[in-house]
Amino acid sequence: RTLKRLGLAGFKGVSLANWMCLARWESNYNTKATNYNPGSGSTDYGIFQINSR
């Protein structure tokens, strides 16, 4: 409800349901999540697993 109230429903054309699904499957809602990718030597960070490269 808070995200919707703040105007994030439809942000960049993406529904809140899709943002929540992404956060769930990428990090299980863990804002401190990190995952190292040995193939590229990069690391993914945070709730949306944003890549270091």
JOLINSUL-V97725 format. One record per pair of residues at least 12 apart in sequence whose ideal C-beta (glycine too) atoms are under 8 Angstrom apart, sorted by the first residue. I is the first residue (numbers start at 0). J is the second residue. Records with the same first field share a line. If there is no record, write none. Layout:
# JOLINSUL-V97725
I: J + J
This chain:
# JOLINSUL-V97725
2: 15 + 18
3: 15
21: 47
22: 46 + 47
25: 43 + 46 + 47 + 48
26: 45 + 46 + 47 + 48
28: 46
29: 46
30: 45 + 46
31: 45
32: 44 + 45 + 46 + 48
34: 48
36: 50
39: 52
